[in-house]
Every structure is written in structure tokens, then in C-alpha cells.
């Protein structure tokens, strides 16, 4: 249901089942008295009772119908072997352990060194939120150029904190958290995004938030070594498969409308994070998993906190890969060609769920006025069926 109705749809389903069960328990608990009351009650009461029962019946049918797709449609990860309809994509989190580099505050050189160890096995690498700090926009440009020169085999999602100047006075005094995608392309970085939602108190006093939404950029994958170019892309040159990518940061994923401005569905979302407790990390992972289901995409979540959880959400993956620090790489399968058409929830937000709610409201009101004789239950008749016959009085001889 998530790709169609989003989080509001989940809340509505829970509330609807609560109503159905409450009315069912009420009918079971006081049901025997209803026919007796109805015989002496005015017609308006009898109509109201029947209307309520028919409304509950219709609501139950709607809920059962909504549950059918989850039984018929499979949601398992795709194979990771390259094929005409599957693109294998390797990705990983760069989470250097402190004991390996002998200090707690990791530097740009530490993250570059750790990334170089993974670049041969991962097409996309992601650093955790605020991995490095740059003192100015010039310092940021030099740092990204250093990453581009040293990490040559992967697209690197560099998450950073940056001191930037006031656009009015030019004075440096504000700091913001961002992510830049660095590759070997001359136009690198292809994407730069700054965090829009800050953690109250912990971040809101020391950081500035952005108001610009993320955009989508496309990378092109060449054929693997064991596959011919013509088999990889039968349509001809340039023999590459496109992968659309975007990014967002940590608390942004707690907001369902995060990617509402995007006109297409990305195949991969890079999501750096840094939480301070495993309970918070797990709660944010659940938010990320929900966003992945709503958008119909995959999210690479890298949490650099001591108790943070990291993994890949969406595409059939439901559980995180690890807790805490330690770099890792995983290969997943993405359908080819990738369907970039937005889901109903991505396109309309909560509109689809609101339409369902109002249809159920007016539908139950309308059908509740119809008397379904086949569903009527005469409690007295049922009780007489199971009642023992009375013993006749007097001498039977």
C-alpha cells in the first residue's frame, strides 16, 4: 500500500480495522438484545442499526481487497547477475573504524584512504553525514578535487560541513551540512545538496538549513568484463546503461514529501546520517525504509554514529546490514530499463489516500441505506436451532 497511499494510508487502515473490530465485538457482546429492542423501536432506529451493520460490512470488504496485492505481488531482491533485464550495481558505506587510524576525529585523508580500499569493488561509495569539515567554499572545492584525484574508480558521495559567508555581507559565520557526488567527469561534482531539516536544539542553533530541494543526476554504467557490449545494450552505442541518482541527509527522511518536487523516480538515493544512539538510529532506519517503499526505489543509508545502523532499504531489502562503524560493500540488482515513472504516492502525496477515505465514507453511507437480507442475522432463530427440545410433561404411556 505504501507506493499508493503512503503513511496516511497505513494510519487509515489501522483506524478502519479498529472500527470494524469494535463494532464486531459490540455486536457479539450485546447482539442478543438488539432484535428485542428493534421490535419496539421506531423505524428510524431500525434503519440506523441496519445502516451501521452494512457500513461495517462494506468497510471490511474494502480492507480485505486492499490486502490482496500484498499476497499476490512478490517483493524480493533481484538477482545480481548481469542480464538483459537486470543491472548489477555495487555500492558501499565508507565507515572507517577509529582504531585503524589511531585517532577519534577522522580527517579527509583518512576517508580518502578508506575509500581507495573499496573503489575496486564498489561503483558508488558514501561517506557518513558531516564526515569532514571545510572552512570555506574554496576549501570545499579543493577538498572535492583531492577526492576526485585519488578515488578514481567510484562515484563518491562526500558528506561534509561547510562554513559559508553571509550572502549580504560576505562574512563567514554560518555552517551547513551537505553532500556532493564526485566522479571522474569534468563536470564533477554532478550534484550538491544541503540538508533541509535540522535536529532541534542539537543542530538548529549551530547549523543553517537549506530550502532548495534535491535534484536528480544520471550516471552511465559500462558493461561488466564478462559481458559483451552488444549484450549489455543491444540498441547500440554508446553501450551504457543510465542510473539516476539523488541524495538527501538524515532527518530529511522523516518527512514524506521530501522528494515531491522531483519529476521522475531515481533508481538510487544516497543518504548519509549520523545518529547518537542505536534507538534513534533504528527509528531513522524505519523512516528510510518507509520512504523507499513509498517511492519504489533503493536508498543507501550510511550512519556514522557509534550506534548507528547502515544498510540498503527498498528493492526487497528490509533489514539493515550492520550496527556501528566498519566499511562494507554490497551488490544489488536493478531492473533494466529502470521504470522512472513516479508512484501514486510520489505523484499525488496524500491525495490518493484522501480520495479512498472519502469514497469509503460516502460509499458506506449510501450502501448503508440498502437492506441486505442475505446478511441479516436473526439471533432468536439461531438460538432456537441449538436449544434442546423441551421435555413433554405428563405420562407418555
N, C-alpha and C positions, 0 to 999 in steps of 0.2 A: 504493500500500500504506500510505502514511503515515496516512490517516484511520482505518485499521483496526488496524494493528499498531504504529505509532509507531516510534521509533528502535530499539527492541529488535528489531522485525521486520526492519529493514534489516540489523542485525548478524547476525541469524539467516540471512537469505538469503545474505549473503556467505559465512558459515561453511559453509552447506549446499552452495553451489556449489564451495567449496574441497574438501569431502569427495568430491563427485561427480567432479570433475576429477582429484583424487589417485587415486581408485580406477580411473578410466578409464586414466590414464597408467600406473598399476601393472599393469593387465591387459594393456595394449599392450606394455609392456616385458618382462614375464615370463610373458605369457599362454601361450606355446607349451609351457612346461614344466608347466602345470597339469594337462592331461589325463594326462600320463605319471605324475605324482605321484598323481593321483586313482585310477588303476587299481590301485595297490598300497596306497593309504592305506586306513585303516579307514572304515567308513560314516559315523562321526561327522565326519571331516574333509570328506568329500564333501558332506554335508548343510550343514556350516558354509560351504563355498565357495559352494554354490548359494544359501544364505540371504543371504550378503553381496551376491551379484550381484543377486538380486531386490530387496533393500532399496535398492540404489543405483538400480535402475530405477524403483522407486516414488517415491523421493525426487526423481529427475529429472522425473517426470511432475508431481509437486506443484509444483515450481519453475516449470515451463512453464505450468501452469494459473494460478499467481499472477501471471504476466506478461501474461496475456491482457487484463485490464481496461485496462492502460496502452496497449494497441494499439487497443482499441475505443472507449474513452471519451476525448473531447477535453477539454482543459483550457486553453482560450483565454479572454482577457478578453472581457467582454460589450460590446456597443455602448454608446455614451454618449448616444444619442438617447433622450429620454423616450418611453416606450410603455406599453402596458397591463401588460407583464411586466418592464419594466426601469425602475429608478430611477437617474437620473444623480446622482452625488454628487461634489462638488468638494472637495478637501482640499489642504492645503499645509503646508510647513515654514517657520517664521519663523527664518531664519538670517542675521542682519544681518552684513555684512562690516565689519571693523574700520575700514577706510579711509574708509567712508562717514560714520561717526560720529566719526572723528578721535581715538578712544581705544580701548585694548585691553579694558578692563573695561566691558562694556556695562551700562547701567542699566535700571531699569524703564521710564523714559520712552523709551529707545531702542527697546525691544521693543514698546511701545505704538505708537510712531510707525511702525515697520516693519509692524506688524500692520494698521494703518489703511490702508496702501497695498494690502493684499491682501484686505481684507474684502469688497470688491465682487465678487470673483471666486472666493472660497472659502467653503464652508459650515462647514468645520472647519479650524482653524489650530492648529498645535502648536509650542510653544517647546522648545528642547533641554533636556536634563537640567540642573537647577541653574542655570537661566538668570538668576534673580535671587535675592537673599538678603533674608530678613526677620528682624528681631531679636527678634520675639515673636509670639505668636498675634494680638495686637491689630494689630501692624504687618502681619501677613499679611491680616487681614480688610480693613484699609484699602487695601492694595495690590490685592486682588481687586476691591474696589469701584471703584477707579480704572480697572481694566481694563474692567469692566462699563460704566462711564460713557463710555469713549472708543472702545471697539471694539464697535460696535453691530450689525454685520451678520453676525457669525460666532460660532460656539461656539469658544472659545479654550482650549486645553489649556495652562495656565500651570504650568510645572515650576519648582520653587523649592527652596532650602534654608532651613530654619526653625530658629531657636533656640527651644527649648521648655523648660518647667520640669519639674523632678522631681515626679511625681505625689504623692510622700510629703512632701517638704519644701517644694515650691513654688519652689525656687531654680532659676534658669536656668543651665544648664551643659551641656546636650546639644543636638545638632543632628541633623536628619534631612532626607532628601530626599523630596520629594513632588510630586504633580501634582493640580491642581484644574481642573475643567471649568467655565468661566464662560460664561454666556449672559445673555440679557435677561429670563429668567424670575425671578419674585420669590423663588423657592427657590434661586437660584444662590448658591454653586456646587452643582451637582447631584451631583457625585462628587468625593471627595477620597481619594487613595490615597498611602500611604507605602512606600518601597522596602523590600523584604523581604530581599534578598540583596546584601550589600556586597562590594566587591572586597577581598580580603585585603590587609592592610597599608595599601594606598593609601587605603581608606575605613574599614576596620574600627576603626581607632584614633580617628578624628575624628568619625565619624557613628554614630548608633544605628539599628538596623534595626527594622522593624515585624513583627508576627506576624499582622496582620489581612489576609485575602485581599481581592482586588478584588471589587467588585460591578458590576452592570450597570444602566445608566440608559438611558432611552428619550427620544429627541428626535423631533419631528414635523415633517416636511417638507411645505411647501405646494407647490402646482402651479407649474411654471415659467410665465413670462409668455406663452409661445407655446402654451400648452395649457390647455384649459378644465378647470374643477374637476371636472365630471362625468366627463370622460375620464380625469382623474388618479385619482379614486376613484369608480368607478361605484356603490359601495354607499351613497353619500350622505354627509351631514355627519358629521364636521367637515372632510371633504375633505383630510385629511392622511395621509401615509404614515409609519409608525413606523420609526426606525432605532435599533437597540440598540447601545450603545457601552460599552466598558470601557477600562481603562488599566493599564499596568504599566511598569516602568522598567528599561532597560538589562540588567544582569546577571541580572535575574529570568528573562529568556527563555532562559537556559542550562539551566533546569530544566523538564523535560517536564510535570511535574504542577502547573505554575503555576496553571492555571485549573480544577483538578479540582473545586473547591467550587462552581463555577457550575452552576446548574440549567438553563441554556439557552445556546445558542450566540450570541455577539454578532456583529453584522454588521461592526463595525469596532473595532479595538483601537488606541488611541493609545499610542505607545511612544517617549518621549524618551530620549536617550542622550548620552553624552559619552565618547569614547574618545581615547586619546593617540597612536595610531599607526594607519596605514592597514591594517597587517596585522591588528591587533586589531579594527579596525572591520569589516573584511571577514569575519573569523571570526564576529563577533557577527551580522552580516547573514545568514550561513548558518544560524545558530541561529534567527533570527527567521523566515526562510523555511521552515525545518522546522516550527516551531510553527504557522505559518499553514496549512501543508498538513495537519498533524495535526488542527487544529481546524476546518478548512474555512471559514476566514474571511479577512478582509483586515487587514493591520497597517500602519499609517502609522509609519514609522521615521525619526526625525529626530535625527541625530548632530551635535552641536555641536562636536566635536573638530576640530582643524586638518586631520587626515587622515581624518575620519570619512566614512562613506558613508551616504546617505539615499535613501529610496525607498518604494515600496509593495510589500509581499510578499503573496502569495496571490491568489486570484481570477484566476489565469492569468498574473500578473506574476511574473517570476523574477529579473530584473536590477534593480539599484539605479539611481537616476536620476542622481545626481551624487556627486562626491567633494569634500569641503571645504565652506566657507561659501558663502552665496548663497541667498536665499529663492526658493521655487518653488511652483507650484500645478499640480495635475493633476486631471482629471475622470475618474472611473471609473463603470462600470455595475454595479449591484447588482440581483439578481433580486427581483421583486416578485410575490407576497408572499415575504419572506425566510424561508427554512426555518431556524427556530431550534432544530430538533432536533439534539441533540449527536451527534457522530460516535462510532463504536465506540471509538476510542482515547480520546476525551474522556470517554466514559461509564465505560469499564472500565479505562483505563490500560494496563498491560502484561498484563492478564488475557487478552485475546484472543490475544496472541502466545504466551503460555504454553500456552494450550489447543491452538494449532496445533502447537507444538513437541511436546507430549506425544502428540497424535494421530499425528504423524509417527513418533514413537519407537515407540509400541505398534503402529501400523499396519504399519510396516516389519518389526517383529519377528514379527507374525502372518503377513503375506503372504510373509515371507521363508522360511517353512516349506513354502510351496506350490511345487511344481516346475513352472515354466512351460516346457514342452518347446518351445513355439514360439520362445522367446527363447534357447534353448541354442545355443551356438556350438562346433562341433567343428572345432578348429584343424587337425587332421590332414586332414580331408576338404577343407577349403578349400585347404590346401597342395597336395594331390594334384590339385585341379582345375587349378591354374595351373602345375603342374610339367610340363615337356616329357616326352613319352613316351620310354622307353628305346630306344636303338638296338639292334636284334636282332644277335646275334653269328653268325658263320659265313657261308657262301656262300648267297646268296638264290636263285641260279640252279639 
